[in-house]
């Protein structure tokens, strides 16, 4: 699979799946404020590493 003339790598797929998992976890109702803060920070860091931000 190619996007914009370059190959879509396994590492990119893995990062996207991790991001989706974190976003799903963030929507759980039983999280503490600290857990939510930590997950949001992980999401922000991953999005930055992926060039999304």
PDB file of N, CA, C and O in Angstrom, chain B, residues numbered from 101:
ATOM      1  N   UNK B 101       0.846  -1.172   0.000  1.00  0.00           N
ATOM      2  CA  UNK B 101       0.000   0.000   0.000  1.00  0.00           C
ATOM      3  C   UNK B 101       0.893   1.237   0.000  1.00  0.00           C
ATOM      4  O   UNK B 101       1.887   1.287   0.724  1.00  0.00           O
ATOM      5  N   UNK B 102       0.547   2.213  -0.793  1.00  0.00           N
ATOM      6  CA  UNK B 102       1.337   3.432  -0.856  1.00  0.00           C
ATOM      7  C   UNK B 102       0.458   4.658  -0.628  1.00  0.00           C
ATOM      8  O   UNK B 102      -0.692   4.716  -1.062  1.00  0.00           O
ATOM      9  N   UNK B 103       1.030   5.624   0.060  1.00  0.00           N
ATOM     10  CA  UNK B 103       0.381   6.902   0.284  1.00  0.00           C
ATOM     11  C   UNK B 103       1.359   7.993  -0.117  1.00  0.00           C
ATOM     12  O   UNK B 103       2.510   7.990   0.321  1.00  0.00           O
ATOM     13  N   UNK B 104       0.923   8.894  -0.921  1.00  0.00           N
ATOM     14  CA  UNK B 104       1.747  10.029  -1.344  1.00  0.00           C
ATOM     15  C   UNK B 104       3.094   9.584  -1.891  1.00  0.00           C
ATOM     16  O   UNK B 104       4.111  10.230  -1.635  1.00  0.00           O
ATOM     17  N   UNK B 105       3.113   8.495  -2.635  1.00  0.00           N
ATOM     18  CA  UNK B 105       4.346   8.051  -3.268  1.00  0.00           C
ATOM     19  C   UNK B 105       5.323   7.337  -2.371  1.00  0.00           C
ATOM     20  O   UNK B 105       6.459   7.099  -2.782  1.00  0.00           O
ATOM     21  N   UNK B 106       4.930   6.982  -1.157  1.00  0.00           N
ATOM     22  CA  UNK B 106       5.844   6.239  -0.281  1.00  0.00           C
ATOM     23  C   UNK B 106       5.114   5.055   0.341  1.00  0.00           C
ATOM     24  O   UNK B 106       3.886   5.033   0.426  1.00  0.00           O
ATOM     25  N   UNK B 107       5.881   4.097   0.761  1.00  0.00           N
ATOM     26  CA  UNK B 107       5.291   2.888   1.317  1.00  0.00           C
ATOM     27  C   UNK B 107       4.807   3.113   2.743  1.00  0.00           C
ATOM     28  O   UNK B 107       5.405   3.870   3.508  1.00  0.00           O
ATOM     29  N   UNK B 108       3.724   2.448   3.081  1.00  0.00           N
ATOM     30  CA  UNK B 108       3.146   2.462   4.417  1.00  0.00           C
ATOM     31  C   UNK B 108       3.826   1.342   5.195  1.00  0.00           C
ATOM     32  O   UNK B 108       3.698   0.171   4.839  1.00  0.00           O
ATOM     33  N   UNK B 109       4.547   1.696   6.254  1.00  0.00           N
ATOM     34  CA  UNK B 109       5.377   0.709   6.938  1.00  0.00           C
ATOM     35  C   UNK B 109       4.663   0.038   8.108  1.00  0.00           C
ATOM     36  O   UNK B 109       3.640   0.510   8.603  1.00  0.00           O
ATOM     37  N   UNK B 110       5.242  -1.069   8.521  1.00  0.00           N
ATOM     38  CA  UNK B 110       4.746  -1.810   9.675  1.00  0.00           C
ATOM     39  C   UNK B 110       4.811  -0.936  10.935  1.00  0.00           C
ATOM     40  O   UNK B 110       3.914  -0.989  11.777  1.00  0.00           O
ATOM     41  N   UNK B 111       5.855  -0.150  11.057  1.00  0.00           N
ATOM     42  CA  UNK B 111       5.996   0.724  12.229  1.00  0.00           C
ATOM     43  C   UNK B 111       4.911   1.794  12.267  1.00  0.00           C
ATOM     44  O   UNK B 111       4.420   2.145  13.340  1.00  0.00           O
ATOM     45  N   UNK B 112       4.537   2.311  11.108  1.00  0.00           N
ATOM     46  CA  UNK B 112       3.462   3.301  11.051  1.00  0.00           C
ATOM     47  C   UNK B 112       2.134   2.662  11.448  1.00  0.00           C
ATOM     48  O   UNK B 112       1.349   3.250  12.192  1.00  0.00           O
ATOM     49  N   UNK B 113       1.893   1.462  10.950  1.00  0.00           N
ATOM     50  CA  UNK B 113       0.672   0.740  11.310  1.00  0.00           C
ATOM     51  C   UNK B 113       0.638   0.489  12.815  1.00  0.00           C
ATOM     52  O   UNK B 113      -0.386   0.702  13.465  1.00  0.00           O
ATOM     53  N   UNK B 114       1.752   0.042  13.356  1.00  0.00           N
ATOM     54  CA  UNK B 114       1.845  -0.236  14.797  1.00  0.00           C
ATOM     55  C   UNK B 114       1.545   1.019  15.607  1.00  0.00           C
ATOM     56  O   UNK B 114       0.785   0.968  16.574  1.00  0.00           O
ATOM     57  N   UNK B 115       2.137   2.141  15.220  1.00  0.00           N
ATOM     58  CA  UNK B 115       1.909   3.405  15.936  1.00  0.00           C
ATOM     59  C   UNK B 115       0.434   3.797  15.885  1.00  0.00           C
ATOM     60  O   UNK B 115      -0.120   4.266  16.879  1.00  0.00           O
ATOM     61  N   UNK B 116      -0.201   3.604  14.728  1.00  0.00           N
ATOM     62  CA  UNK B 116      -1.626   3.925  14.605  1.00  0.00           C
ATOM     63  C   UNK B 116      -2.478   3.047  15.509  1.00  0.00           C
ATOM     64  O   UNK B 116      -3.441   3.521  16.112  1.00  0.00           O
ATOM     65  N   UNK B 117      -2.129   1.770  15.605  1.00  0.00           N
ATOM     66  CA  UNK B 117      -2.897   0.858  16.460  1.00  0.00           C
ATOM     67  C   UNK B 117      -2.706   1.201  17.937  1.00  0.00           C
ATOM     68  O   UNK B 117      -3.647   1.101  18.725  1.00  0.00           O
ATOM     69  N   UNK B 118      -1.507   1.601  18.309  1.00  0.00           N
ATOM     70  CA  UNK B 118      -1.255   2.031  19.690  1.00  0.00           C
ATOM     71  C   UNK B 118      -2.079   3.279  19.983  1.00  0.00           C
ATOM     72  O   UNK B 118      -2.698   3.381  21.042  1.00  0.00           O
ATOM     73  N   UNK B 119      -2.090   4.231  19.045  1.00  0.00           N
ATOM     74  CA  UNK B 119      -2.862   5.463  19.211  1.00  0.00           C
ATOM     75  C   UNK B 119      -4.350   5.159  19.369  1.00  0.00           C
ATOM     76  O   UNK B 119      -5.010   5.717  20.245  1.00  0.00           O
ATOM     77  N   UNK B 120      -4.872   4.283  18.532  1.00  0.00           N
ATOM     78  CA  UNK B 120      -6.286   3.915  18.643  1.00  0.00           C
ATOM     79  C   UNK B 120      -6.591   3.269  19.991  1.00  0.00           C
ATOM     80  O   UNK B 120      -7.632   3.538  20.592  1.00  0.00           O
ATOM     81  N   UNK B 121      -5.690   2.425  20.459  1.00  0.00           N
ATOM     82  CA  UNK B 121      -5.879   1.776  21.755  1.00  0.00           C
ATOM     83  C   UNK B 121      -5.886   2.780  22.900  1.00  0.00           C
ATOM     84  O   UNK B 121      -6.693   2.676  23.824  1.00  0.00           O
ATOM     85  N   UNK B 122      -4.984   3.749  22.830  1.00  0.00           N
ATOM     86  CA  UNK B 122      -4.938   4.784  23.864  1.00  0.00           C
ATOM     87  C   UNK B 122      -6.213   5.629  23.849  1.00  0.00           C
ATOM     88  O   UNK B 122      -6.756   5.965  24.901  1.00  0.00           O
ATOM     89  N   UNK B 123      -6.685   5.970  22.642  1.00  0.00           N
ATOM     90  CA  UNK B 123      -7.906   6.765  22.544  1.00  0.00           C
ATOM     91  C   UNK B 123      -9.105   5.984  23.086  1.00  0.00           C
ATOM     92  O   UNK B 123      -9.971   6.551  23.752  1.00  0.00           O
ATOM     93  N   UNK B 124      -9.148   4.702  22.802  1.00  0.00           N
ATOM     94  CA  UNK B 124     -10.233   3.868  23.316  1.00  0.00           C
ATOM     95  C   UNK B 124     -10.165   3.790  24.839  1.00  0.00           C
ATOM     96  O   UNK B 124     -11.188   3.883  25.518  1.00  0.00           O
ATOM     97  N   UNK B 125      -8.966   3.620  25.365  1.00  0.00           N
ATOM     98  CA  UNK B 125      -8.778   3.536  26.813  1.00  0.00           C
ATOM     99  C   UNK B 125      -9.189   4.844  27.486  1.00  0.00           C
ATOM    100  O   UNK B 125      -9.764   4.830  28.575  1.00  0.00           O
ATOM    101  N   UNK B 126      -8.896   5.970  26.842  1.00  0.00           N
ATOM    102  CA  UNK B 126      -9.238   7.284  27.390  1.00  0.00           C
ATOM    103  C   UNK B 126     -10.741   7.450  27.557  1.00  0.00           C
ATOM    104  O   UNK B 126     -11.182   8.210  28.419  1.00  0.00           O
ATOM    105  N   UNK B 127     -11.530   6.759  26.755  1.00  0.00           N
ATOM    106  CA  UNK B 127     -12.986   6.868  26.819  1.00  0.00           C
ATOM    107  C   UNK B 127     -13.613   5.984  27.887  1.00  0.00           C
ATOM    108  O   UNK B 127     -14.830   6.012  28.068  1.00  0.00           O
ATOM    109  N   UNK B 128     -12.811   5.205  28.595  1.00  0.00           N
ATOM    110  CA  UNK B 128     -13.355   4.380  29.668  1.00  0.00           C
ATOM    111  C   UNK B 128     -13.830   5.281  30.810  1.00  0.00           C
ATOM    112  O   UNK B 128     -13.223   6.313  31.094  1.00  0.00           O
ATOM    113  N   UNK B 129     -14.898   4.885  31.444  1.00  0.00           N
ATOM    114  CA  UNK B 129     -15.503   5.729  32.482  1.00  0.00           C
ATOM    115  C   UNK B 129     -14.848   5.593  33.857  1.00  0.00           C
ATOM    116  O   UNK B 129     -14.998   6.479  34.698  1.00  0.00           O
ATOM    117  N   UNK B 130     -14.131   4.506  34.093  1.00  0.00           N
ATOM    118  CA  UNK B 130     -13.602   4.258  35.432  1.00  0.00           C
ATOM    119  C   UNK B 130     -12.167   4.738  35.646  1.00  0.00           C
ATOM    120  O   UNK B 130     -11.500   4.268  36.567  1.00  0.00           O
ATOM    121  N   UNK B 131     -11.679   5.659  34.822  1.00  0.00           N
ATOM    122  CA  UNK B 131     -10.311   6.147  34.952  1.00  0.00           C
ATOM    123  C   UNK B 131     -10.222   7.271  35.989  1.00  0.00           C
ATOM    124  O   UNK B 131     -11.137   8.082  36.134  1.00  0.00           O
ATOM    125  N   UNK B 132      -9.111   7.293  36.692  1.00  0.00           N
ATOM    126  CA  UNK B 132      -8.854   8.404  37.613  1.00  0.00           C
ATOM    127  C   UNK B 132      -8.349   9.601  36.803  1.00  0.00           C
ATOM    128  O   UNK B 132      -7.974   9.460  35.639  1.00  0.00           O
ATOM    129  N   UNK B 133      -8.344  10.761  37.423  1.00  0.00           N
ATOM    130  CA  UNK B 133      -7.828  11.959  36.754  1.00  0.00           C
ATOM    131  C   UNK B 133      -6.368  11.774  36.358  1.00  0.00           C
ATOM    132  O   UNK B 133      -5.948  12.220  35.290  1.00  0.00           O
ATOM    133  N   UNK B 134      -5.597  11.115  37.219  1.00  0.00           N
ATOM    134  CA  UNK B 134      -4.176  10.879  36.934  1.00  0.00           C
ATOM    135  C   UNK B 134      -4.010   9.951  35.730  1.00  0.00           C
ATOM    136  O   UNK B 134      -3.148  10.186  34.884  1.00  0.00           O
ATOM    137  N   UNK B 135      -4.825   8.905  35.649  1.00  0.00           N
ATOM    138  CA  UNK B 135      -4.755   7.986  34.514  1.00  0.00           C
ATOM    139  C   UNK B 135      -5.115   8.706  33.213  1.00  0.00           C
ATOM    140  O   UNK B 135      -4.462   8.506  32.188  1.00  0.00           O
ATOM    141  N   UNK B 136      -6.149   9.538  33.256  1.00  0.00           N
ATOM    142  CA  UNK B 136      -6.543  10.311  32.081  1.00  0.00           C
ATOM    143  C   UNK B 136      -5.427  11.253  31.652  1.00  0.00           C
ATOM    144  O   UNK B 136      -5.132  11.379  30.464  1.00  0.00           O
ATOM    145  N   UNK B 137      -4.810  11.910  32.623  1.00  0.00           N
ATOM    146  CA  UNK B 137      -3.712  12.836  32.322  1.00  0.00           C
ATOM    147  C   UNK B 137      -2.555  12.098  31.655  1.00  0.00           C
ATOM    148  O   UNK B 137      -1.985  12.582  30.677  1.00  0.00           O
ATOM    149  N   UNK B 138      -2.210  10.924  32.186  1.00  0.00           N
ATOM    150  CA  UNK B 138      -1.102  10.140  31.648  1.00  0.00           C
ATOM    151  C   UNK B 138      -1.402   9.662  30.229  1.00  0.00           C
ATOM    152  O   UNK B 138      -0.534   9.714  29.358  1.00  0.00           O
ATOM    153  N   UNK B 139      -2.617   9.201  29.999  1.00  0.00           N
ATOM    154  CA  UNK B 139      -3.006   8.721  28.672  1.00  0.00           C
ATOM    155  C   UNK B 139      -3.005   9.866  27.665  1.00  0.00           C
ATOM    156  O   UNK B 139      -2.531   9.703  26.541  1.00  0.00           O
ATOM    157  N   UNK B 140      -3.535  11.026  28.060  1.00  0.00           N
ATOM    158  CA  UNK B 140      -3.534  12.188  27.170  1.00  0.00           C
ATOM    159  C   UNK B 140      -2.111  12.589  26.801  1.00  0.00           C
ATOM    160  O   UNK B 140      -1.844  12.964  25.659  1.00  0.00           O
ATOM    161  N   UNK B 141      -1.204  12.509  27.758  1.00  0.00           N
ATOM    162  CA  UNK B 141       0.201  12.837  27.495  1.00  0.00           C
ATOM    163  C   UNK B 141       0.800  11.829  26.513  1.00  0.00           C
ATOM    164  O   UNK B 141       1.527  12.218  25.600  1.00  0.00           O
ATOM    165  N   UNK B 142       0.507  10.548  26.689  1.00  0.00           N
ATOM    166  CA  UNK B 142       1.000   9.518  25.772  1.00  0.00           C
ATOM    167  C   UNK B 142       0.468   9.746  24.363  1.00  0.00           C
ATOM    168  O   UNK B 142       1.203   9.612  23.385  1.00  0.00           O
ATOM    169  N   UNK B 143      -0.814  10.091  24.265  1.00  0.00           N
ATOM    170  CA  UNK B 143      -1.431  10.362  22.961  1.00  0.00           C
ATOM    171  C   UNK B 143      -0.736  11.546  22.298  1.00  0.00           C
ATOM    172  O   UNK B 143      -0.392  11.483  21.118  1.00  0.00           O
ATOM    173  N   UNK B 144      -0.530  12.620  23.047  1.00  0.00           N
ATOM    174  CA  UNK B 144       0.118  13.815  22.502  1.00  0.00           C
ATOM    175  C   UNK B 144       1.527  13.497  22.018  1.00  0.00           C
ATOM    176  O   UNK B 144       1.927  13.939  20.941  1.00  0.00           O
ATOM    177  N   UNK B 145       2.285  12.730  22.808  1.00  0.00           N
ATOM    178  CA  UNK B 145       3.650  12.373  22.424  1.00  0.00           C
ATOM    179  C   UNK B 145       3.662  11.514  21.162  1.00  0.00           C
ATOM    180  O   UNK B 145       4.483  11.726  20.270  1.00  0.00           O
ATOM    181  N   UNK B 146       2.758  10.554  21.091  1.00  0.00           N
ATOM    182  CA  UNK B 146       2.692   9.663  19.931  1.00  0.00           C
ATOM    183  C   UNK B 146       2.266  10.433  18.679  1.00  0.00           C
ATOM    184  O   UNK B 146       2.844  10.246  17.608  1.00  0.00           O
ATOM    185  N   UNK B 147       1.261  11.296  18.812  1.00  0.00           N
ATOM    186  CA  UNK B 147       0.827  12.099  17.667  1.00  0.00           C
ATOM    187  C   UNK B 147       1.962  12.985  17.172  1.00  0.00           C
ATOM    188  O   UNK B 147       2.137  13.157  15.966  1.00  0.00           O
ATOM    189  N   UNK B 148       2.724  13.541  18.087  1.00  0.00           N
ATOM    190  CA  UNK B 148       3.858  14.372  17.721  1.00  0.00           C
ATOM    191  C   UNK B 148       4.904  13.546  16.968  1.00  0.00           C
ATOM    192  O   UNK B 148       5.430  13.989  15.947  1.00  0.00           O
ATOM    193  N   UNK B 149       5.200  12.356  17.469  1.00  0.00           N
ATOM    194  CA  UNK B 149       6.179  11.476  16.828  1.00  0.00           C
ATOM    195  C   UNK B 149       5.713  11.042  15.443  1.00  0.00           C
ATOM    196  O   UNK B 149       6.530  10.792  14.557  1.00  0.00           O
ATOM    197  N   UNK B 150       4.393  10.953  15.258  1.00  0.00           N
ATOM    198  CA  UNK B 150       3.831  10.552  13.976  1.00  0.00           C
ATOM    199  C   UNK B 150       3.680  11.736  13.017  1.00  0.00           C
ATOM    200  O   UNK B 150       3.306  11.553  11.859  1.00  0.00           O
ATOM    201  N   UNK B 151       3.970  12.948  13.496  1.00  0.00           N
ATOM    202  CA  UNK B 151       3.852  14.130  12.656  1.00  0.00           C
ATOM    203  C   UNK B 151       2.422  14.614  12.486  1.00  0.00           C
ATOM    204  O   UNK B 151       2.093  15.276  11.502  1.00  0.00           O
ATOM    205  N   UNK B 152       1.587  14.284  13.437  1.00  0.00           N
ATOM    206  CA  UNK B 152       0.171  14.657  13.365  1.00  0.00           C
ATOM    207  C   UNK B 152      -0.096  16.015  14.015  1.00  0.00           C
ATOM    208  O   UNK B 152      -1.149  16.612  13.790  1.00  0.00           O
ATOM    209  N   UNK B 153       0.825  16.493  14.798  1.00  0.00           N
ATOM    210  CA  UNK B 153       0.618  17.748  15.533  1.00  0.00           C
ATOM    211  C   UNK B 153       1.640  18.761  15.087  1.00  0.00           C
ATOM    212  O   UNK B 153       1.646  19.889  15.579  1.00  0.00           O
TER     213      UNK B 153
END
